[in-house]
Amino acid sequence: MKALYQMDLDDYRGKVVYIQFDPFTDGCKKTGDDTLMANMVIPDIWDEAVLTAEHMLDKTELGTMVFGSAFNLLLFSRTYKQSILDKLKDVIQNDKSRTYSFAVSTSALADDIRILEDAADNLMFTRMEKPMRLFMKIVRMKEVRFSEQEKEVPIPKGMLEEINAIAEATRKTRIPEIRKI
């Protein structure tokens, strides 16, 4: 956020809580004033983590936004794949008490991800083009007009390379860990 938007999230204490995914945690543990550790693969722990995070936030009239990235990784669990997929679909479709914004990759488990796409009120796709150019297209937005034209996202090549390197490293370590759950 700081590098991309010159926004320091430390300026928003009480308004942002981080839930760090830890496949080795049995529950949800507070690890800092604004940080929790939780095994988000397990639906009951998902609920506990989101509620705990929400109680840590200053209340506002805007409500709570739950943002998560790389949620497709959760679906690599052999034990919890179906139940966490059902949980994600349920919150997207039915939990209107919060705003949910999820980023997932469609390169793996595309059929499962399509279930989440179909459940979403709003749907956007991004694609990467060489040499490190990111494009976005809005496919669906509930009750608002939008441009259907694909647009290039103005993120510098170096930043995209850094994001891509983090994503690759995460996939290499987390997928084998999650498969054991």
FIVEX-553001 format. One line per field, with one value per atom (N, C-alpha, C): x, y, z; atom name; residue number from 1; residue in one letter. Coordinates in steps of 0.05 Angstrom, whole numbers, plus 32768, in hexadecimal, padded with zeros to 4 digits. Example, Ala and Ser with C-alpha at 12.3 -4.5 7.8 and 13.67 -1.06 7.14 Angstrom:
residues 2
u <- [8108  80F6  8108  8101  8111  8102]
v <- [7F8E  7FA6  7FBE  7FD3  7FEB  8001]
w <- [809C  809C  809C  808E  808F  809D]
atomo <- [N  CA  C  N  CA  C]
num <- [1  1  1  2  2  2]
residuo <- [a  a  a  s  s  s]
This chain:
residues 181
u <- [8011  8000  8012  8027  8038  8046  8051  8060  804D  8036  8023  8014  800A  7FF7  8001  8019  8024  8011  8006  7FF3  8000  8004  800F  7FF9  7FF5  7FDF  7FE3  7FFB  7FFF  7FEE  7FE8  7FD7  7FBA  7FB3  7F97  7F94  7FA3  7FA1  7F84  7F7B  7F5F  7F4C  7F55  7F44  7F4C  7F64  7F6E  7F78  7F6F  7F79  7F83  7F9A  7FA6  7FA1  7F97  7F95  7FAA  7FBF  7FD4  7FCD  7FCF  7FC9  7FE0  7FD9  7FED  7FE1  7FEA  7FDE  7FE4  7FF6  7FFE  7FF0  7FE0  7FD1  7FB7  7FB1  7F98  7F7F  7F83  7F6D  7F74  7F6B  7F70  7F7E  7F96  7FA6  7FAD  7FA9  7FB1  7FCF  7FDD  7FFA  8004  7FF2  7FFA  7FE1  7FE4  7FCD  7FBA  7FC5  7FB5  7FB9  7FC2  7FC9  7FBF  7FB4  7FAC  7FBA  7FBE  7FC7  7FB1  7FAA  7F94  7F98  7F8E  7F8D  7F72  7F72  7F5A  7F4E  7F5C  7F52  7F3A  7F39  7F24  7F0D  7EF5  7EDF  7ED8  7ED9  7ED3  7EE8  7F01  7F16  7F13  7F0B  7F05  7EF1  7EDB  7EC7  7ED3  7EE1  7EEE  7F01  7F11  7F25  7F17  7F03  7EF5  7EE7  7EDA  7ECC  7EE0  7EF6  7F0B  7F16  7F1C  7F27  7F13  7EFA  7EE5  7EE3  7EE6  7EE4  7EFD  7F12  7F2A  7F29  7F16  7F13  7F02  7F09  7EF8  7EDF  7EC8  7EAF  7EAA  7EA1  7E9A  7E7F  7E73  7E5A  7E5F  7E78  7E7E  7E7E  7E80  7E80  7E9B  7E9C  7EB5  7EB9  7ED1  7ED9  7EED  7EE8  7EFB  7F09  7F22  7F32  7F45  7F47  7F5A  7F65  7F7E  7F8A  7F94  7F97  7FA0  7F8F  7F75  7F63  7F60  7F68  7F68  7F7B  7F8F  7FA2  7F93  7F7E  7F6F  7F63  7F5E  7F50  7F63  7F7C  7F8F  7F8E  7F7F  7F7C  7F6A  7F75  7F65  7F4D  7F52  7F3D  7F27  7F2F  7F1D  7F15  7F1E  7F19  7EFB  7EEA  7ECE  7EC1  7EC8  7EBC  7EC5  7EDE  7EE7  7EDC  7ED9  7ECD  7EAF  7EA1  7E86  7E85  7E98  7E99  7E9D  7EB0  7EB5  7E9D  7E91  7E79  7E63  7E5F  7E4A  7E4E  7E67  7E6B  7E67  7E70  7E6E  7E50  7E41  7E24  7E12  7E17  7E03  7E0B  7E24  7E2B  7E2C  7E16  7E15  7E1B  7E23  7E2B  7E47  7E56  7E71  7E75  7E89  7E91  7EA9  7EA7  7EBD  7ECA  7EE4  7EF4  7F0A  7F07  7F1A  7F29  7F43  7F53  7F5B  7F56  7F5E  7F6B  7F7A  7F86  7F74  7F71  7F61  7F73  7F8D  7F9F  7F9F  7F96  7F93  7F77  7F6B  7F51  7F3C  7F3D  7F2B  7F0E  7F06  7EEA  7EE0  7EF1  7EE9  7EE7  7EFA  7EFA  7EE1  7ED9  7EC1  7EA8  7EA7  7E91  7E90  7EA8  7EAA  7EA4  7EAD  7EA7  7E89  7E7C  7E5F  7E4F  7E5B  7E4D  7E51  7E65  7E6D  7E5A  7E54  7E44  7E55  7E6E  7E80  7E97  7E9F  7EB4  7EC7  7EE1  7EF5  7F0B  7F17  7F2D  7F46  7F5D  7F76  7F85  7F97  7FA9  7FC3  7FD8  7FF3  7FFD  800A  8015  8033  8043  805F  8064  8077  8088  807C  8070  8065  8052  803D  8028  800E  8000  7FE7  7FCF  7FBB  7FA2  7F8B  7F76  7F5E  7F45  7F32  7F18  7F02  7EEE  7ED7  7EC3  7EB9  7EA6  7E8A  7E88  7E6D  7E6F  7E5C  7E5A  7E3C  7E35  7E19  7E0E  7DF9  7DE9  7DF8  7E0E  7E1D  7E26  7E28  7E33  7E52  7E5E  7E7B  7E85  7E9E  7EAB  7EB3  7EAC  7EB4  7ECF  7EDB  7EF5  7F0C  7F1D  7F35  7F48  7F54  7F66  7F80  7F96  7FAF  7FB1  7FBA  7FBD  7FD8  7FD9  7FF2  8004  800E  8021  803C  8051  806B  8075  8084  808E  809C  80AD  80BC  80AA  8094  8081  8073  806B  805F  8071  808B  809F  80A1  80A1  80A2  808A  8072  8059  8059  8062  8063  8077  808E  80A1  8096  8088  807C  8067  8056  8042  804E  8063  8070  807C  8089  8094  807F  8069  8052  8047  8043  8038  804A  8063  8076  8077  8073  8074  8058  8044  802A  801A  801B  800B  8012  802C  8032  8029  802A  8021  8003  7FF4  7FD7  7FCE  7FDB  7FD3  7FD4  7FE3  7FE5  7FCE  7FBF  7FAA  7F91]
v <- [7FE8  8000  8019  8018  802F  8034  801F  8022  8029  801C  8021  803B  8041  8057  806D  806A  807D  807F  8068  8067  8055  8061  8053  8048  802E  8022  8026  802E  8034  804D  805E  8075  806E  8054  804B  8037  803B  8029  8029  8011  800D  800A  800E  800B  7FF3  7FE8  7FD1  7FBC  7FA3  7F8C  7F78  7F6D  7F59  7F3D  7F2B  7F0F  7F00  7EF7  7EE9  7ECB  7EC0  7EA3  7E93  7E81  7E6E  7E52  7E41  7E26  7E14  7E1D  7E0D  7E16  7E2B  7E35  7E25  7E1E  7E0F  7E21  7E3A  7E4C  7E68  7E7C  7E97  7EA4  7EAF  7EBA  7ED7  7EE8  7F04  7F06  7F11  7F13  7F2F  7F43  7F5F  7F6F  7F8A  7F9C  7F9B  7F95  7F95  7F7C  7F66  7F4E  7F35  7F23  7F08  7EF4  7EDC  7EC4  7EB0  7EA5  7E92  7E7F  7E67  7E53  7E57  7E68  7E6F  7E59  7E43  7E2C  7E20  7E21  7E14  7E28  7E22  7E35  7E40  7E30  7E3B  7E4F  7E4A  7E5D  7E76  7E73  7E8A  7E9D  7E92  7EA2  7EAF  7EA0  7EAB  7EC2  7EBE  7ED3  7EEC  7EEA  7F02  7F10  7F02  7F0E  7F1B  7F0E  7F19  7F33  7F32  7F49  7F60  7F5A  7F6F  7F7C  7F6D  7F78  7F89  7F86  7F96  7FB1  7FB4  7FCC  7FE1  7FFA  8010  800F  8011  8010  8029  8026  803D  8037  804C  8048  8039  8038  802A  800C  8002  7FE5  7FD9  7FBF  7FB0  7FA5  7FA9  7F9D  7F87  7F6F  7F59  7F56  7F5B  7F58  7F41  7F31  7F1B  7F15  7F0D  7F07  7EEA  7EDF  7EC3  7EAF  7EB4  7EA2  7E87  7E85  7E6B  7E57  7E61  7E50  7E3F  7E4A  7E3B  7E22  7E21  7E0B  7DF3  7DF6  7DDF  7DCC  7DD2  7DC0  7DA8  7D90  7D78  7D75  7D7B  7D77  7D8C  7DA5  7DBB  7DC9  7DBF  7DCC  7DD3  7DBF  7DC3  7DD5  7DD1  7DE2  7DFF  7E04  7E20  7E2D  7E1D  7E27  7E2F  7E1D  7E24  7E3C  7E3F  7E57  7E70  7E70  7E88  7E8F  7E7B  7E80  7E8C  7E81  7E8A  7EA7  7EAF  7ECA  7EDD  7ED5  7EE6  7EEA  7ED5  7ED7  7EE2  7EDB  7EDF  7EF2  7EF6  7F08  7F25  7F32  7F4E  7F61  7F56  7F67  7F72  7F67  7F70  7F73  7F81  7F82  7F70  7F5E  7F4B  7F51  7F52  7F55  7F40  7F2D  7F17  7F17  7F12  7F0F  7EF1  7EE5  7EC9  7EC6  7EB1  7EAA  7E95  7E98  7E84  7E70  7E72  7E60  7E44  7E41  7E26  7E24  7E0D  7E09  7E1B  7E1E  7E31  7E2B  7E11  7E0A  7E12  7E0F  7E17  7E36  7E43  7E61  7E6B  7E5E  7E66  7E67  7E55  7E55  7E70  7E79  7E93  7EAA  7EA8  7EBD  7EC0  7EA9  7EA9  7EB5  7EB2  7EBC  7EDA  7EE5  7F01  7F15  7F2B  7F41  7F50  7F54  7F63  7F51  7F52  7F40  7F4F  7F4D  7F5A  7F45  7F47  7F35  7F46  7F3B  7F47  7F32  7F3B  7F2A  7F38  7F27  7F32  7F2D  7F41  7F3F  7F45  7F37  7F3D  7F57  7F67  7F64  7F72  7F62  7F6C  7F84  7F80  7F94  7F87  7F95  7F8B  7F99  7F88  7F93  7F8A  7F9B  7F94  7F99  7F87  7F8A  7F84  7F96  7F91  7F81  7F6B  7F59  7F5E  7F64  7F67  7F7A  7F8D  7F9E  7FA1  7F9C  7F9C  7FB9  7FBD  7FD5  7FEF  7FEE  8006  8002  8018  8018  8016  8009  8007  8004  8009  8006  7FE8  7FDD  7FC1  7FC0  7FD6  7FD8  7FD0  7FBF  7FB7  7FCF  7FD2  7FE9  7FDE  7FEB  7FE5  7FF1  7FE2  7FEB  7FF9  8012  8021  8019  8001  7FF8  7FF4  8000  7FFD  7FE0  7FDA  7FBF  7FB4  7FC4  7FBA  7FB2  7FC0  7FB9  7F9F  7F9C  7F83  7F6B  7F70  7F5A  7F52  7F66  7F61  7F51  7F5A  7F4C  7F30  7F2C  7F11  7EFF  7F0A  7EFA  7EF1  7F02  7EFB  7EE5  7EE8  7ED5  7EB9  7EB9  7E9F  7E92  7EA1  7E96  7E8B  7E9A  7E91  7E77  7E75  7E5D  7E45  7E49  7E32  7E28  7E3A  7E31  7E29  7E39  7E35  7E1E  7E1A  7E04  7DE9  7DE2  7DC8  7DC7  7DDD  7DDE  7DDA  7DE7  7DE6  7DCB  7DBE  7DA3  7D8F  7D94  7D82  7D86  7D9B  7DA1  7D91]
w <- [8000  8000  8000  8010  8011  7FF7  7FEB  7FD2  7FBA  7FBA  7FA3  7FA6  7FBE  7FC1  7FD4  7FDE  7FF2  800A  8011  8028  803D  8055  806B  807D  807D  808C  80AA  80B3  80CF  80D7  80C3  80C8  80CD  80CA  80CD  80E3  80F8  8110  811A  8120  8129  8112  80FA  80E2  80D1  80D6  80C6  80D9  80D4  80E3  80CE  80D3  80C1  80CD  80BC  80C4  80B3  80C0  80B2  80B1  809A  8097  80A2  80B4  80BF  80BF  80AD  80AC  80C4  80D5  80EC  8106  8105  811C  811F  8138  813C  813E  8142  8146  813B  814A  8143  815B  8156  816C  8165  8179  8176  817A  8166  8168  8169  8168  816A  816D  8170  8173  815C  8144  812C  811B  8128  8119  8127  8116  811F  810E  8119  810A  810B  80F4  80F3  80DB  80DF  80CA  80BB  80A7  8099  8087  8085  8076  8084  809E  80AE  80B2  80A8  80A8  80C4  80D9  80F4  80FD  80F5  80FC  80EC  80D3  80C2  80D0  80DA  80E8  8101  8110  8129  8122  810D  8106  80FD  80EC  80E2  80F8  810A  8121  8134  813A  814B  813F  8125  8118  8119  8114  8114  812F  8145  8160  8166  8158  815C  814D  813B  812B  8139  8134  813C  812A  8136  8127  8117  80FF  80EE  80E0  80D5  80C6  80AB  80A3  808A  808C  80A5  80A9  80A5  80A1  809F  8083  8079  8060  8066  805B  805D  8042  8042  8029  802C  8018  8018  7FFD  7FFC  7FE3  7FE3  7FCB  7FC7  7FD6  7FD7  7FE5  7FD7  7FBE  7FB1  7FBF  7FCC  7FDB  7FF0  7FFC  8011  8005  7FEB  7FDF  7FDA  7FE0  7FDD  7FF4  8009  801F  8017  801A  8013  8026  803F  8054  8053  8050  8053  8039  8022  8009  8004  8007  8001  8016  802F  8044  8043  803C  803A  8020  800B  7FF3  7FF8  8007  800F  8020  8033  8044  8034  8022  8012  8000  7FF4  7FE4  7FF5  800D  801F  8027  802F  8037  8020  8008  7FF1  7FEA  7FEB  7FE3  7FF9  8012  8027  803D  8043  8059  8050  8052  804A  8061  8078  808F  808C  8078  8073  8054  804C  8030  802D  8019  8014  7FFA  7FFA  7FE1  7FE1  7FCF  7FCE  7FB4  7FB5  7F9D  7F9C  7F85  7F81  7F66  7F63  7F49  7F3C  7F22  7F13  7F05  7F09  7EFB  7F06  7F1E  7F2A  7F36  7F35  7F41  7F35  7F1B  7F0D  7F11  7F12  7F15  7F31  7F45  7F60  7F62  7F55  7F56  7F47  7F33  7F24  7F36  7F4A  7F5D  7F6C  7F74  7F82  7F6F  7F57  7F43  7F3F  7F3C  7F38  7F50  7F68  7F80  7F84  7F78  7F7D  7F70  7F7F  7F74  7F5F  7F65  7F54  7F4C  7F34  7F2A  7F17  7F1D  7F0C  7F07  7EF0  7EE9  7EE3  7EEA  7EE2  7ED2  7EC2  7EB3  7EB0  7EAF  7EAC  7E90  7E85  7E6A  7E6C  7E5C  7E5D  7E4E  7E55  7E6C  7E85  7E96  7EB0  7EAD  7E9F  7E9D  7EA6  7EB8  7EC4  7EB8  7EB1  7EA6  7EB7  7EB8  7EC7  7EB6  7EBB  7EAD  7EC0  7EC1  7ED2  7EC2  7ECE  7EC1  7ECB  7EE5  7EF1  7F09  7F0B  7F22  7F28  7F41  7F49  7F4A  7F3A  7F3B  7F35  7F27  7F1E  7F01  7EF3  7ED8  7EDA  7EC7  7EC7  7EAA  7EA7  7E8D  7E8A  7E73  7E6D  7E60  7E5C  7E4E  7E60  7E57  7E66  7E68  7E80  7E84  7E90  7E89  7E95  7EB0  7EC4  7EDF  7EE2  7EEB  7EEB  7F03  7F02  7F17  7F09  7F14  7F07  7F05  7EF1  7EEB  7F04  7F10  7F28  7F3F  7F43  7F58  7F51  7F37  7F2F  7F32  7F2C  7F2F  7F4C  7F5E  7F7B  7F84  7F7C  7F83  7F79  7F60  7F54  7F63  7F6B  7F7A  7F95  7FA2  7FBC  7FB8  7FA3  7F9D  7F97  7F87  7F80  7F99  7FAA  7FC2  7FD5  7FD6  7FE7  7FDD  7FC3  7FB7  7FBD  7FBA  7FBE  7FDB  7FEE  800A  8015  800E  801A  800E  7FF4  7FE9  7FF5  7FF7  8004  8021  802F  804B  804C  803B  803B  8033  8020  8017  802E  8043  805A  806D  806B  807E  8076]
atomo <- [N  CA  C  N  CA  C  N  CA  C  N  CA  C  N  CA  C  N  CA  C  N  CA  C  N  CA  C  N  CA  C  N  CA  C  N  CA  C  N  CA  C  N  CA  C  N  CA  C  N  CA  C  N  CA  C  N  CA  C  N  CA  C  N  CA  C  N  CA  C  N  CA  C  N  CA  C  N  CA  C  N  CA  C  N  CA  C  N  CA  C  N  CA  C  N  CA  C  N  CA  C  N  CA  C  N  CA  C  N  CA  C  N  CA  C  N  CA  C  N  CA  C  N  CA  C  N  CA  C  N  CA  C  N  CA  C  N  CA  C  N  CA  C  N  CA  C  N  CA  C  N  CA  C  N  CA  C  N  CA  C  N  CA  C  N  CA  C  N  CA  C  N  CA  C  N  CA  C  N  CA  C  N  CA  C  N  CA  C  N  CA  C  N  CA  C  N  CA  C  N  CA  C  N  CA  C  N  CA  C  N  CA  C  N  CA  C  N  CA  C  N  CA  C  N  CA  C  N  CA  C  N  CA  C  N  CA  C  N  CA  C  N  CA  C  N  CA  C  N  CA  C  N  CA  C  N  CA  C  N  CA  C  N  CA  C  N  CA  C  N  CA  C  N  CA  C  N  CA  C  N  CA  C  N  CA  C  N  CA  C  N  CA  C  N  CA  C  N  CA  C  N  CA  C  N  CA  C  N  CA  C  N  CA  C  N  CA  C  N  CA  C  N  CA  C  N  CA  C  N  CA  C  N  CA  C  N  CA  C  N  CA  C  N  CA  C  N  CA  C  N  CA  C  N  CA  C  N  CA  C  N  CA  C  N  CA  C  N  CA  C  N  CA  C  N  CA  C  N  CA  C  N  CA  C  N  CA  C  N  CA  C  N  CA  C  N  CA  C  N  CA  C  N  CA  C  N  CA  C  N  CA  C  N  CA  C  N  CA  C  N  CA  C  N  CA  C  N  CA  C  N  CA  C  N  CA  C  N  CA  C  N  CA  C  N  CA  C  N  CA  C  N  CA  C  N  CA  C  N  CA  C  N  CA  C  N  CA  C  N  CA  C  N  CA  C  N  CA  C  N  CA  C  N  CA  C  N  CA  C  N  CA  C  N  CA  C  N  CA  C  N  CA  C  N  CA  C  N  CA  C  N  CA  C  N  CA  C  N  CA  C  N  CA  C  N  CA  C  N  CA  C  N  CA  C  N  CA  C  N  CA  C  N  CA  C  N  CA  C  N  CA  C  N  CA  C  N  CA  C  N  CA  C  N  CA  C  N  CA  C  N  CA  C  N  CA  C  N  CA  C  N  CA  C  N  CA  C  N  CA  C  N  CA  C  N  CA  C  N  CA  C  N  CA  C  N  CA  C  N  CA  C  N  CA  C  N  CA  C  N  CA  C  N  CA  C  N  CA  C  N  CA  C]
num <- [1  1  1  2  2  2  3  3  3  4  4  4  5  5  5  6  6  6  7  7  7  8  8  8  9  9  9  10  10  10  11  11  11  12  12  12  13  13  13  14  14  14  15  15  15  16  16  16  17  17  17  18  18  18  19  19  19  20  20  20  21  21  21  22  22  22  23  23  23  24  24  24  25  25  25  26  26  26  27  27  27  28  28  28  29  29  29  30  30  30  31  31  31  32  32  32  33  33  33  34  34  34  35  35  35  36  36  36  37  37  37  38  38  38  39  39  39  40  40  40  41  41  41  42  42  42  43  43  43  44  44  44  45  45  45  46  46  46  47  47  47  48  48  48  49  49  49  50  50  50  51  51  51  52  52  52  53  53  53  54  54  54  55  55  55  56  56  56  57  57  57  58  58  58  59  59  59  60  60  60  61  61  61  62  62  62  63  63  63  64  64  64  65  65  65  66  66  66  67  67  67  68  68  68  69  69  69  70  70  70  71  71  71  72  72  72  73  73  73  74  74  74  75  75  75  76  76  76  77  77  77  78  78  78  79  79  79  80  80  80  81  81  81  82  82  82  83  83  83  84  84  84  85  85  85  86  86  86  87  87  87  88  88  88  89  89  89  90  90  90  91  91  91  92  92  92  93  93  93  94  94  94  95  95  95  96  96  96  97  97  97  98  98  98  99  99  99  100  100  100  101  101  101  102  102  102  103  103  103  104  104  104  105  105  105  106  106  106  107  107  107  108  108  108  109  109  109  110  110  110  111  111  111  112  112  112  113  113  113  114  114  114  115  115  115  116  116  116  117  117  117  118  118  118  119  119  119  120  120  120  121  121  121  122  122  122  123  123  123  124  124  124  125  125  125  126  126  126  127  127  127  128  128  128  129  129  129  130  130  130  131  131  131  132  132  132  133  133  133  134  134  134  135  135  135  136  136  136  137  137  137  138  138  138  139  139  139  140  140  140  141  141  141  142  142  142  143  143  143  144  144  144  145  145  145  146  146  146  147  147  147  148  148  148  149  149  149  150  150  150  151  151  151  152  152  152  153  153  153  154  154  154  155  155  155  156  156  156  157  157  157  158  158  158  159  159  159  160  160  160  161  161  161  162  162  162  163  163  163  164  164  164  165  165  165  166  166  166  167  167  167  168  168  168  169  169  169  170  170  170  171  171  171  172  172  172  173  173  173  174  174  174  175  175  175  176  176  176  177  177  177  178  178  178  179  179  179  180  180  180  181  181  181]
residuo <- [m  m  m  k  k  k  a  a  a  l  l  l  y  y  y  q  q  q  m  m  m  d  d  d  l  l  l  d  d  d  d  d  d  y  y  y  r  r  r  g  g  g  k  k  k  v  v  v  v  v  v  y  y  y  i  i  i  q  q  q  f  f  f  d  d  d  p  p  p  f  f  f  t  t  t  d  d  d  g  g  g  c  c  c  k  k  k  k  k  k  t  t  t  g  g  g  d  d  d  d  d  d  t  t  t  l  l  l  m  m  m  a  a  a  n  n  n  m  m  m  v  v  v  i  i  i  p  p  p  d  d  d  i  i  i  w  w  w  d  d  d  e  e  e  a  a  a  v  v  v  l  l  l  t  t  t  a  a  a  e  e  e  h  h  h  m  m  m  l  l  l  d  d  d  k  k  k  t  t  t  e  e  e  l  l  l  g  g  g  t  t  t  m  m  m  v  v  v  f  f  f  g  g  g  s  s  s  a  a  a  f  f  f  n  n  n  l  l  l  l  l  l  l  l  l  f  f  f  s  s  s  r  r  r  t  t  t  y  y  y  k  k  k  q  q  q  s  s  s  i  i  i  l  l  l  d  d  d  k  k  k  l  l  l  k  k  k  d  d  d  v  v  v  i  i  i  q  q  q  n  n  n  d  d  d  k  k  k  s  s  s  r  r  r  t  t  t  y  y  y  s  s  s  f  f  f  a  a  a  v  v  v  s  s  s  t  t  t  s  s  s  a  a  a  l  l  l  a  a  a  d  d  d  d  d  d  i  i  i  r  r  r  i  i  i  l  l  l  e  e  e  d  d  d  a  a  a  a  a  a  d  d  d  n  n  n  l  l  l  m  m  m  f  f  f  t  t  t  r  r  r  m  m  m  e  e  e  k  k  k  p  p  p  m  m  m  r  r  r  l  l  l  f  f  f  m  m  m  k  k  k  i  i  i  v  v  v  r  r  r  m  m  m  k  k  k  e  e  e  v  v  v  r  r  r  f  f  f  s  s  s  e  e  e  q  q  q  e  e  e  k  k  k  e  e  e  v  v  v  p  p  p  i  i  i  p  p  p  k  k  k  g  g  g  m  m  m  l  l  l  e  e  e  e  e  e  i  i  i  n  n  n  a  a  a  i  i  i  a  a  a  e  e  e  a  a  a  t  t  t  r  r  r  k  k  k  t  t  t  r  r  r  i  i  i  p  p  p  e  e  e  i  i  i  r  r  r  k  k  k  i  i  i]
